[in-house]
Amino acid sequence: MTALAWDATEATVGELAARSGVAPSALRFYEREGLITSRRTTGNQRRYSRDTLRRVAFIRTSQKLGIPLATIREVLGLLPEDRTPTREDWARISECWREDLDQRIRTLQRLRDNLTDCIGCGCLSIDRCRLSNPYDELGSHGPGPRRLIEEDPACAPECVPDPVPAGG
C-alpha cells in the first residue's frame, strides 16, 4: 500500500485507506452505503477523487460522535456532486450538526459533573438518592437517568444538601 501523493487527483482504494487510516473494507462499505463514490477504470478498479479523503474524515468523525450513518448520508447528500466541495459548502453542512452537537456537549457535561451523584435512574442505591430522588420521584418524568437526559433545572442536584453522615 502506498500513501497518497500530495499532488494526486485520484486515489486507489489502498492509497485512500493508507492516507485516511480507514480499512479498504470500510471504504467499500461506505461506497455501498452511498456515503462516498468512485469511478471504475477499464480494469474495474476503483478510483476515488481527492476530495473523498475529506468525506471519509467527516464520516469517521461523525461516527465517533455517535451520529448514525443515515444522518451522515443525508448531510453528505447536501454537498455538490458535480464539483469538489468548497469551504463554504463544508461550512453550510457543518451547521446541520450544530444544535445536535451542542446538545451532546451539554449531556456530556452533565454526565461528567453528576455521574458520582444521583442521576435519577431509580436505583436508589446511592445514599444521596434518598435526598435527591426520594421514592424515585423522577420516575414520573419518564424512563432512564432523568438528571442526565433532561434540561429541566428541577432535575439538577445542585440544591440538594449532602446526606447526614451515619452516626452524625
N, C-alpha and C positions, 0 to 999 in steps of 0.2 A: 504494500500500500504506500503510495507516495502522497505527500502533502500537496495541497492545492497551491499552485504557483500564484504569486501576488498579481500577476498580470493576466491570468487565465479568465476567459469569459464564460467557460463551461467547465464542469467537473464530472468525473466519473463517480459512480456510487462509492468506490473506495476512497477517492480524493475527498469527497464531501464528508464521508464518515471520519476520515483522519482529521480534517480541519474542524469539524463540528463536535467531535467526541461522541457521536451517536453511531451505534452499530448499523451496518448496512441493512440488517433485517428490520430495524426500526424505521429506517428511511423508506424501505419498500412498503412497510405498514402505513406510514404517513401518506405515501402516494396512493395506496389502495383506499385510504380513508378520505382522499380528496383534499388533504392539507397542503401538499406540495405537488408539483408536476415535473415531468421530464419529457424530453423528446427522445426518440429512438433513432439510432444510427442504422445504416443499411445492414449491419451485422446484429441488429436488435439489442444493442447495448444502450443503457440509459445514459443520458447526458442532462445534467442539471444546470440551469443558468446560475450565474454567480450570486444573484440576489436570493437564491434558495437558502443560502447559508444564514441569512438574517431570519428568514421564515422559520428555519429549524431552531435557531436560538430562541425565537419568540415562542415557538411551540413548547420547547423544553422548559423555559422559564415559567410559562403559563401552567404547565403541568405541575411543576414544583409548588406553585401557589394553590394547587388543588382545583384549577379550572377545568371543567370537563371538556373532552375533545370536541363534542358537538358545539359547544360555545366557542371554542377556539376556531373551529371550521367556519362558523358564522361570521366571526370578526375578520378572519383572513379573506373571506368572500367579499369583503368591502374594499379590498385592495385591487388596483387595476390589473387586468390580465394582459393588456396589450403593450405594457412597458414596465420598466423597472420602477418599483415604488420609490417615491421621493421622501425626503424628510417630512414634508407636510402630510403625505399620505400616512406615514407611521404615526405622526402626532395626532392625526384625526382618529385613527383606530385605537390609539392608546387611551383616548378619552372614554371609550366604551368600557374600560375597566375601572376607571377612577372611583366611582361610587362603591363598586363591589370591593375593590382593594381597601378603600377607607374603612368599610365595614369590617373586613377581615383584620385590619390593623387594630381597630377598637376591640374586637373579640380577643385577639391575641394578647393585648394589653390587659384586659380583664382576666384572662387565664393566668398570665404571669403574676398579676397582683393579688389574685384571690384564690388560687388553687390550694394553698395551705389552709384556708379557712373554709367555712361552709359555702358550697357553691349552689345550694338549693336543689340537690338531686333527690332528696327524700330519704337518704340512707340513715340519717340521724345518728351516725356512728361517731362523729366528732363532737366532743363536749360543747363546742361553741354552737353547734346546730340547735341545741335546746334553747339557746337565746336568740340565734339568728333566724331560725326557721322552725319555731315550736310547732309541734303536731303537723309538720310538713305543710304549713300554710301555703307555701309557694307552689304546691302541687295543683292548686286551683288555677294557676296561670297556665298550666299545660305540662306536658312531659319533658323530661330532660333536665339538665343543670341550669335552672332558670337564671341564676345570677351571671352565668357566662353568656347566655344567649339573648338576654333581654337588655334593652337600652334603658328600661324604666328605673329611675333612681330609687324607687321604693324597694327594688330588689338589691340595692347596693348595701354591703355590710359595714360601710364606714361608720355609721352612727350606732352600731350595736356595741354595747360595752363588753369587755373581756369577761369571761366567766370567773366567778369567785373560785380561787384555788381550793382544793379539797382540804378540809380542816381549818379554813381561814375565815 
